[in-house]
Amino acid sequence: MEDIFEIYVTIDTRVVELGTCDAEHISMIVLLHTLFEKETGRHEVPIDEYLVWVYLPWSDEKKVVNNDTELLEVFRSFSEHKETKIMFEIQKMPYIPVAHLASSSDNPNPQPRFMTDLNDVDFSGFEENIFYSDGDDDVGENEHVGADRLGDQTDIVGVETDEMGGVPGLRELVVIPEVPEPVCEMPDEIDNDLFEGYQSNSEDEFFSDSDDERGDSKVQTVMKSNCFKQLIGCPIRFEVGQTHDSVYTLRGLLTDYAIQEGFNFKKIKNDKNRLTWACLAENCPWRLHASIFGDDTTMQVKTYNSNHTCHRIYKSQEARAKWIASKFEVLVKNNPRIHCGVISDLLRDQFNVTVDTQRLYKAKRRALEVLLKEHTECFSHLRGYAVMVQQCNPGSAAYIRLQTDTSIFQRLFVCFEAQKMGFLEGCKPFIGIDGCHLKGPYGGVLLSAVALDANSGLYPLAYCICEGETLLSWSWFLRQLRCFLKYPEDRPICFMSDRQKGVIGALKMYWPKASVRFCARHIYANFSKQYSVQKMRKLFWKASKTGDKHEFNKCLQDIGSINPEAMAYLAAIEPCHWSRHAFDQSIKCDHVTNNMTEAFNSMLKDCRSRNYLGLMEYIRRMVMSRFQLRKHECSRWGTVIPPAVNKKIKENSVECRVLRTLHSGEGKYEMLGLNRAYTANLNDRTCECGQWQVSGVPCCHALAGAPIQPPHLKRKPGRPKLVRKRESTEKPKAARSGGVVCGKCKLPGHNSRTCKTEGRPVQTKASRKQPAVTEDEGASSSSNRSKKRQRASSKHVGDKSSQPTTQVQTQPISQVTQLD
């Protein structure tokens, strides 16, 4: 199995994650194309030239990758070292401007970039950067200038050619000027006779001392420098010549490095142009000096001594409140109530540093100040968000309520048109409502209404941000829900709640005809605070989930026998709110808990600490993706019955096998079980156990009494055909030979009424089929048959040989008359 690697690329100062790949599907063009697509979003192959390096984590080195062979070797090396993350550094080769050449208007003989005629070459301004090279291995007398002296400043490459007008030893000159830094001097060994007969233009034609030219030179210098790259999971390392974006970036890295290595700084120089920091420990040689390089912001490390002779310290002075806040800002945003002790433990585990409690409180306060600023800014965008919801989703609702006579935010209600239509057309008339507290600096409560689809899946319907769970907030939320849904008055509906403050009164006010259920889990939570007996716990849940009224009363009596006060506590709550046997049977939902709203609240996870806009967008995206996933799942259903209902029917059909069924007529049955008997009426779709009426799914008793009915008979007009219809390629059946057979003479071709063979011997069927024989052959065959019959009769007679036997005498047939 091929190893799968995670590919990362550092380009400029950014780290780009390209995804995963193996050695069989990687190449230089694939790597660059993927990076180009990630950066630009265009599915094109880059045309620029790039330099590629790879970091080797086992040696802290950077290796150049030039081709696909070296790239595959890199993947093999990482596989051998059991490394799964590969970090590449890719740098686009900078564009180097070409020196300005005289235009055709200024010079009647313009010089092309690629020159093949030495008579037209103008070397003015380039004499100091000319390097000649032969294609042969032998170096001539005038060609011994090596690359070690000219370095990378070669601007003209000579290639020997035969197109030099017949002049031997002359070469094609390709002018590729570079920005000199510094300009290399030509050695004295170059033959100056080569330049005789050519005029030189002034150097001012090609180079100037203007500020723009110097600025471009600085930019090119910075681009060629060794920029610092922060690698994921790798320690910070400095080196001489390394450049950083600004002095502020370098200061932050030095702080991280001091905490990483465990020492404090002595800041000798610390301004915008120079930075010299040393180790605070006495006689420790560690020291770093950096200054401005190239432009006015880039800092370059000029001198660096990385040796430490001091001992590591764990109570670092560099871990200030600002640094701690920057490292744990996201954590504090997601958990504003996080304890400072948790931050202290994380500092010790991740950075090996300990700080005092006062500094931790300051760091947490700084992070909360940033969080408060973000939450404050989001309120100015709420009105625009509401308009955008209604424009992008016509028919949707996004209502904002302000405090009376002020512009202060109070409540926000959101419900999309797709949620409304899906609930009215495909969901159960059952809604769970609940609220959860938000963890941001402004607090608040998120009220939500969650329904159930046909497959008993969660269906978020509407949500609201308000100041708290009060009668006013619940009334406003339920009123907006009723006005937006426009629910028909003649359709039943049921609400499930946790008996929160104000929700009961709000339901009676704006949904007076709706049936109301209370979450049995919350009822038991309050019940168990006073009556915490394990046996009563089982009896409570049995009483809540039973659909049989007699069984419910028996459970209450058993609870009363243990503790009469406990029975009185449950009897005070009407059974229609928490027991299945008393639920509204038109709802066809047997839920006794409000777990669907609890599940919706758990989906929010850490988003409850986000600002209001961030929370609304998270819920919108979650609902949108969930609806699309449900749609895809529904398209794969094999039947119109949802999988959850089908599963329940199969479970009930297994339980019905042990029941004995007695049919009493008119769709009524009595099922005899192991403990008791139940009656079911298939025509009315009712059962004595009550489960069928409440859930709408046939119980095991109903399935036991549902016999398999034969299909309806379909009779075709006319007489039924007895002969099979043959295919067109099938041979027809052979016709019967002989037709009518006479009953007297047994000859075919006529019947007994038209028979004219009176007195003629009667022929049997066997005799008709025999061919004509002679008199001698007939006599011998008759004799043989007589002997065989005698032997057969003697075997069957046995001891009864005294009994008389009847001998059959046969006369030979001399001739058989054949009829046409």
N, C-alpha and C positions, 0 to 999 in steps of 0.2 A: 504494500500500500504506500502511495506517494505521501511524503510529508507535506502538510499544509502550512504555509507561512503567512503571517500578517505583515503587509507591506506598508511602510510609512515613508514619506518623502519630506525632507526639509528644503524649502525653496524660499529664498530671501530670509525672512525671519519667522516664517510660518511652518507649521507641521501639518501635512495633509495625509489623511488616512485613505489609502487606495483600495483596501479590502484584503481578500485572501487569494492566494494563488499557489500552485505547485510548480516544480521545476519543468514539467512537461509542457506547460502552457505559457512560459515566460520568454520574452525576448526584449531587446532594447526598444524596438518600435512599439511593442505592446505597453511597456512601462511608460514611455513618453506619451503615447496616445491616451492612455488612461489618465495620466496627470493633466494633459491638455483638456480632456473632457471634464474632469473634475473642476478645473480652474475656470474654464470659459463656458461650459455647458454645451459646446458645439461638438458634434460627432465628426471631427476632422483630424487628419494626421498633421502634426506640427511640421512646419517647413524650416524652422530655425534650428541652429546648432546648439547643442547642450554639452556640458561637461558633467559626468556622473561619477560620484564616489559612493562607497559603501563603508559603514562603520562596523568594525569588528569588535564586539563587546568583550571578547575574551582577551584581547590584547590592547584595547583602547587606542587602536590605530584607524586610519582612514585610507582606504585602498581605492585606486582609480579603476574604473570599469570602462573599457574601450569598445568591446564587442560582445556578441552573444556567447562566445566561448568562455570569456572571462566571467560573464554573468552566470552561466551554468555552473562554473567552478565555485562561485560565491555561494550558490544555493547548496551545493554539495558540502561545502565547508560548514555552513550553518546546520545542515542535517547531521553532520558528524559531531558537532559540539552540542547537539540537542537544543538548539536555539530556535524558537518559533517566531520571533519578531525580527524583521530586517528593516534597518533604517538606511535609506539612501539620501544622499545630498545631490541635488540637481541644480546646476547653475547655468542660466542662459548665457551663451557667449556674447559679450558686450559688442555693440556696434561701434566700430572705430571710424570716425569720419576721415575721408580721404582729403588730402591737402588740395586746396583750390588750384586748379590749372587755368591758364589764360584761356579766355573764350575765343571763339573764332573771330569775333569782332575786334578784339584787342590784338590778336596775333593771327596773321594770315596763314600760318602753318600750325594749326592746333595739334597738340601731342595727345595721341590716344593712350588709354590705360595699358593696353598690351601692344608693345612696340616690337617690330621685327626688322626695322631698317635703322641701323645705327646713324645714318645720315640725318634722320629726323628726330633723334633723341635729344632732349634738353635736360641736362643734369643739374641745372642750377638749383641750389637749395637742397640737393640730395647727396652731395659729395661725401658728406660725413657719415652717411648711413648706407653705403653701397657694399654689398657682399657678393662676390662672384663665386660660382660653384660649377665645377665640371661634372659631367655625368660619369666620367671615368674614375677609377680608383686612384690613379696616379695624380698627384698634385703638382702642377707646374710651378715654375719659378715665381710667377706673379700671382699664384693662387694658393699660397700657403697660410692665408689668414684663417684661423680656426674659429669654430663656434664658441670655444672657451673664452676668446677675447671679445667677440662681438655679442655673446649672450643671445638674448631673444630680441635684440633690436634690429634684426635683419629686415630691411625694407625692400630690397631688390634681389630677386632670386634669378640666377642665370641658368638657362637650360640650353645646352648645345643643340644646334639645328643646322640643317643643310640649306636653309632658306635665307642666307645672309649675303646674298649677292656673290657667292663664290669665295668669300673671304674666309680662310680657315681660322679656327680658334675663336671666332666671335660667337657670342651666345645671345639668345633672346632674353630681354630684360623685362621682368614683370614688376611694375612699380606698386608696392603695397606699403604706403607710409604709415607709421605709427607715431603716437605721441611720445616723444623721448622723455625718459625720466631716469637718469640724466642722459644727455646725448653722448653716445660713445664716440671716441675719437678714432679716426682711421689710422691704422699703423703705417709706418713709413715704407713698408715693403710693397705697397700697391704701386703698380706701374702707372705713372702719371702720363706716359705717352698715349695711353688709351683715350685721354680726353682732348688731345690736340685736334684742332679744327672745329671745335664745338664752342658755341657761345653760351655763356651763363647768364641767366636772369638774376635779378636782385632777389635776395632771400625775403625781401619784404612782400614779394608777390605771393609767397606761400605761407609765411608766418608773420604774426603781428603780436604786439604786446598789449592788446586790448583786454579789458576786464572780462569780456565774454569768452575769449580764448583761454584765459587763466581759469575761469570758472569751469569750463568744460574739462580742462586738464585735471582739476581737483576731483570732479565727478568720476573721471576715468580712474584716477588713483584710488578713490574709495572703493570702486567696483572691483578692482583687482586685489583688494586687501583680503585678509583672512578674517571673515566675519564670524562672530561667536554664534554657535548653534546650540540651543538647549535641547538635549535629547531626553526622551521619555524614559524615566527610570534609571538614568545614568547620573553619576555625581558630577558636580561642577568642576571644571578644570580650566585654568588660565595658562597662557603661554605668551611669550614675547611676540609682538606683531599682531596680536589678536585685536580686532576692532569691535566697538559697541556703538549702538545707535546714539546714545547720549550719555551724559554724566549721570543722569538720574537712573538710567538702566544699569549702568555699571555699579552704582551704589547699592541698588537692590540686590544684584548678584553677589556683591561682596558680603552683604549682610547674610544672605542665604549660605554663602560659603563659610562664614565664621561660625554659624550655628551648626552647619554640617560637620566641620572639623573640630568644633568645641574650643574656641578661643575668642578673646575680645580684641578690639582694635585700638590702636593709638593713631589718631588722625593728624599727620604732620601737615599736609596740605589738602584742602578740601574746598575748592572753588569751582567755577564753571569751566575753567580752562585747564586746571591741573588737579591731579588727585594722587596723593601719596599717603598710603596707609601701611602701618606696620603692626606687628604683634605687640600687644600690651605687656606680655611677659618679659621679664628682664633677661637680656642677653639672647633672646630668641631672634634668629636671623630672618624670619619671614618678613617679606617686604614687597610691595607692588607700587609701581609708579606708572601713571597714564596721563596723557595730555591730548589736546586737540590735534586732529589729523585730517588732512584733506579739506573738508568743509568746516563750517563753524560749529557743528554739533557732534560729529563723530569723534569718539575717544579711542585711542590706540594704546595698548600696553607697551611701554617702552622698556622698562626693566622689571624683572620679576625673580624673586627668590622663594621657592616653594618649600624650603626645608623648615621643619618645626623641631625645636628642642624642648619645648615646654610640655607640661602635662595637660591632658584634656580636662576642660571644666564643663559642668553640667548646668550650673546656674548662670546662664549667659546674660550679659547686659545688653546684647544686641537683640534679644527677643523682646522688643518693646511692644506696647499695646497696639500700635499701628501695624506692626508686622504680624502679630497674632490675629488681628481683625482681618487682614488680607488673606490669611491662610484658612480661616474658618468662617468667612463671610457667608458662603452658600449654606453651610450647616446651620448657622444662626438664623438665616432667612427662612429655612424650611422648618426650623424648630425654635421659634422665638423664646420659648420657655425653658430652653435647655439649661441645665445646671452647670455652673462654672467648674465643678469637679469633673464633669465629663470632658470639658475642654482641656483641663489639666492632664487627665489620663491620656488623651489623644496626643498632646504635646510630648509627653514622655515616651509614648510608644512609637510615634512617627519621626520625631526629631531629636530624641535623647536630650531633652532640655526641660528644666523645671523653672517655674516662675512663681512669684508670690500671688496670693489671692487678689490683692488690690489691683494688680496689673491685669488679671483675668477679667475682673469686673469692668475695667476701663475698655478692654478689647471688645467685650460683649456689647457695651454701650455704643461704641463706635460702629459696630456692625448693625445694631438696631437703628442707629441714626440714618444709615444708608438705606435700610429697609423702609423706614418711615418716609423718607423722601420719595422713594419709588411709589409707595402707596398713595401719598398725597397727590402726586402728578396724575395718577390714573383717573381721579374724579373729574378732571377737566376733559376727559375723552369719553365719558359715559354717554353723553347726549349724542355724540357722533357715532358711537357704537350702536345705539338704539336705531338711529336712522339707517345705518348700513345694514342692519339685520332685516329691516322691513324692505329695503330696496333690493337686496340680493336674494331674499326669500319672500316673495310677495305673499301676503296673507298671514305672515307670521306676526307674533306679538312680542314687543319689547317696550314695556311701560316703566317709566321712572316717576317716583313720587318724592316730592320735596317736603321738608317740614313747613308747617303753616307760616305763611307770610315771610319766608326766608328762601335763600337759594342753597340751603344745606341739604345734602342727600339724606334720604330716609329709607327708600325701598326700591328694588328693581325686580321686575317679573319678566321672564323669558319663556316662550313656548313657540315652537316652529310649526308651520303648516303641515309638514310631513308627519310630525308627532300627532297632531290632532286627527288627520285623516286615517292614519294607521290605527289609532285607538278606536275610532268610531266604527271602522269597517272590519277589523280583524282581531280585536282583543276582548278578553273577558270583561264584563262590567264590574270590575273589582279594582280599587285603587288603594294603595297604601301611602300614607302621608306621615312624614317624620321631619325632624330638624336636627342639624348638627352644628356645633359651634365652630366658628372660624378662628384661626390662630394668628391672624395679622395684628398689627398695632391698633387698628380701628375695631377689632372684634367683629361682632355681628353673628347672625345665625343664617344658615342656608336651609330654607324650607324646600322640600321636594315632594313630588307626587309621582309614584312609580306604579305602573299597571303590569298585567301579565298577558302575554300573547297566547295564541292557541296551543303552543307547545310548553306552556307554563314557564317561559323565559322572561327575564326582566325587561320591562319596556319603560324607560324614563319618559315621563309625559311632560312635566313642567317643573320649574325651579324658581326660587325667589330668594333674594338677599334682603334681609330686614334687620331691625335693631335688636330683636329678641323674640322669644316664644311667648307672645301675649295674645289676649283676645283680639286686640286691634290688628296686629300683624297677621294672625291666622284668618281673621275675617276678610282683610284686604286680599290675601292670597287666594282664598277659596272663592271670593266674589269675582276676581279676575279670571280664575279658572272656569267658573260657570259661564261667564259672559263670553269667553273666547271659544269654549267647546260648543256652546249652544246645544247642550244635551237634551234629547227629546224627553218630554214629561212622562210619556207612556212607557218608557223603557226603564227597567229596574237597574239600580246601581248600589254598590256597597262600598264603604270606606273602612279601612283598617287603620287603627291608630294605637299609640302607646298611652292614651289618656293624658296627653300633655296639657299644660295649662292653657285654657282658652279654646282648645280645639273642639271640645264637645259643644260649647255654646255657638261657635262659628258654624259648625255643621248644621245645627238646628236652625240657624238663621238663614243660611244660603243654600243648603241642601236638605230641606225638611223631609222629603219623601225617601231619602236614602237610608238604607239599613246600615247600622254601625256595629263593627266588631272591635273588641279590645285584644291586644296581643296577649296570648296566654302566658308567654314567657315573662312578660313584665308583671302580670298578675301573680304568677308564682313567686317572682322575686320579692314582691311585697308580702306575699303569704308566708314565705319561708323565714322572713325576719322574726315572726312571732311563733310560727309552728314548724320548726325544722325537724321533722321526723322522716326518716327514709321511707317508711311504709306509706305515709301520707303523700309523699312525692309521687310514688307510683300510682296511687289511687287518684291523685289530682289529674295527671296526664291521661289516665284511662277515662276519667269522666269528661275531659276536654275533647278527646278524639273519638269518642263513641258516637254513633248515629242512632243508637237505640235508647229511647227514653227510659225504659225499665232498667237497663244497665247503668244509665246515668244516676238514677235514683238510688240504686243499690250501692254505687261508689260513694255517694254522699252519706248514706247511712253507715257505711264502714268507716268513713272519716269521723262521723259523729260518735261512733263507738270508741274511737281512740281519744278524741278531744271534741266535746260538743261546741266549744267556742270556734274551733276551726270550721266546723260545718256551718255555723251561723255566719261566719265571715264570707264563705263562698256563696251561701244562699242569698246573701244581700245583693250579690251581683246577678243581674238577670241572665239566665242561661243563653238567651239569644245573642249575647255579646261574646261568649267564650266557649260554648259547647256546640259541637256539630249537629246534634239532634235537633237543636232549636234554630239553626241558621235558616235564612231565607232560601228556599229551594229553587227559586227562579234565577239565582246568581250562578249556580253550577260551579262553585269553587269551594273546596273543603279546607282552605288554609286557616290555621288557628293561631299562627304567629305572624309578625310583621318583619320576617327575615329579609324580604325583598328590599325594603328600604334600608335595612342595615347593610345589606350587600352593596347597595348603591353608594352609601356613605364610605364603605371600605374601599371602593374603587377610586375615590379621590386621593387616597394615600396622603402624600405630603403637600398636595396642592391646596389644602385648606389654609396654608400660611401664605399663599400668593395674594397679590392684589386682586381686586374684584374683576378687572378685565382679564387678567391671566386665568382666573378660575372659570369665568364664563367661556373663554375660548377652549380651555381644556375639556369642559363638559361637552361643548359643541362638537369638537373633534371626536371625542369618545363615542357620542351618540351616533354621529355620522358613520364612523367605521363599523360600529356594532350593527346598525341597520343594514349596511351593505353585506356584512358577513351573514346575517340572518337570511337575507334574500338569496345569497348563493347557496346556503344550506337547504333552503326550501325547494330550490330547483332540483335538488338531488333526491327528494323524497320519492319513494316508490309508490305510495298510496296517498290518498287525500287525508288519511288519518295521521295526525302528528306522531312522531316517534315516541314521545313521552306517554301519550294516551295508548298507543299500540303496545308499549311495554307493560303498562298497567293491566291491559286486557289479557295479555299472555300470562302474567303472574296470577291473575284471578282464575284463568282457565286451568292452571295447574292445581289450584286449591279445590276446584269444584270436582275433581276426580274421586274424592273420598265421600262425596255426598250421594245419598240415595234419593231418587226423584219419584214423587207421586203426583200424577196428573189428575186434577179434579175438574177439568173442562174449562172452556172459554179463556184459555191463556193463564189459568191459575195453577200454581204448583206448590207442593209442600216438599221442602228439602230436609231430609233427616241427616243430621250431623252426628259427631261423636258425643257431644254434650247436650245439644238442644236442637230443636227444629225451627225452620224459618219458612214463611210463606212469601211468595212472589207473584206479582201480577204482571205478565209481560205486556199486556195490552195497555195498562196504565203506567208502565215503566216504574214500578214501585217494588220495594222489598222491605221486609220487616226489620232488617238490620239498619236501614236508613242511608247506607252509603251511596246507593244508586241515585236517590233523590237529591242528595247534597252535591255530589261531584259530577253527575251526568254520565259517569262511566259505569257500565254494568258490573255489578259485584259478582262474586263467585257463585252466589245462590242463583242469580238471574242467568248466568251462563250455563249453570247445570240444568236449568229448566227450559233452555232454548233449544228444542230438538231440530235436527237437520231436516228441512222440508225438501220434498222432491221438486225438480224444476217443472215448469208448466209444459203440458203436452202441445205439440204443434203438428196438426194433421194437414197434409196437403190434399188438394181436391183430386178426385178421381180414384180409380182402383189402384191399390198399392202394387208396385212392380216387384215381381219375384226374381227376375233375372238381373244379374249384375250388369251395370252399364260398362261396356268395354271401351278401352282407349282407342283412338283412331289408328294407332300403329299396331294394335293387338289383333291377332288372327281370329276370325269368327269361329264359333263352336261348330263342329261337324254335325250335319243333320242326321237324324235317325234313319236307318236303312229298313226297307220293307213296308213301312206305313202300317195299314190295317192288317190284322191277322185273323183268319177264320177260326171260329170256336169249334168247328166240327173236324175239319181236316188239318187244322193247325198250319195252314199254308198262308203266306202273306198275299196281299193284293185284293182280297175280297172278305166279306163277312159271312156269317152263318146263314143269313137269309138268301144271299145270292149264291150260295155254294152249289156247284153242279157236279160234285164228285161223290155221289151217293154210292155206297158199296166199296169205295176205294179204302184201303187200309189207312188208319189214322197214323199220322207221323208226329213224332215228338219233336221238340226243339233240338234235342241232341242229334236225332237222326237226320234232320234237315241240314245240319251243319257238316255232317260227315260226307266225304266225297264218295262218288260211285265206286263200288268194288265188285269184284267177280264173285262167282258162286263159291269157289274153293276158298277164297280169302275170307268171305263172310262166314263160312262154316268153321274155319280154324279160329277166327276171332271170337265167335260165339262160344266155342268149346273152352277157350282160355278163360273167358269171363265166368263161365259156369264153374270151373274149377276154383277160381279165386273166391267166389262166393261160398262154396262149400267149405273151403279151409277157414274162412272168416267165421262162418257159423259154428264150426266145430270148436273154435277157440272160446266162443262165448257160452257154449252149452255146458262145458265142464263135465261134472259128474252126472248131469241129467241126460245121459246118452240114450236112455230108454224111451224118452219122449219122442213122439212121431215128428218128423220133419217134413216140410213142404218143399218139394223141388220145383224150381222154376225152369220150364222148358222154353227154350228160345228157338225161333226158326230163322234161318239166315235170310237176309234181305238180298234178293238177287239183283234188284235194280231200283234206283231212286229216280222218280220222275221230276225233272227240273222244270219249273215254270218261269216264263219270261217275267 
